[in-house]
Amino acid sequence: MAEKAHIPLGVGFYPDWFNENYGISFDRKYYFDPETRVEARMEIERSLHERFGEFGLGSPNPEPKPLITFGMVMLPAIETGGPGHFQHFAHEGDDRAD
């Protein structure tokens, strides 16, 4: 087994953190409107760079990068209770769908 010179580190932030700190909303429009999603991702990159750029996060001048995803990340696509708060898709007949 080859020895590694460093340990890879990943950093992630919850959508509510971006909403509370930068007003970036992950509402229904974010998930269903590609232009909104691209603009939000660019704002995320700029915000991360301004706050954590010294640690290599974000980008001062992010390029538009279309992002298409499916599966679990689509679950919070229905907004409830204001920006940054979500309701998961529920199956028909499920009490949580209301």
QUILINRA-V742380 format. One line per field, one symbol per residue. psi: psi as a letter, one per 40 degrees, with the letter a starting at -180 (. if undefined). Layout:
# QUILINRA-V742380
psi = ???
This chain:
# QUILINRA-V742380
psi = hihieihihihiiidddddddeehhfaddddehddddddddddddddddddedeeeiahdgiihhhhhiiadeedfehiieihehihihiihehdee.
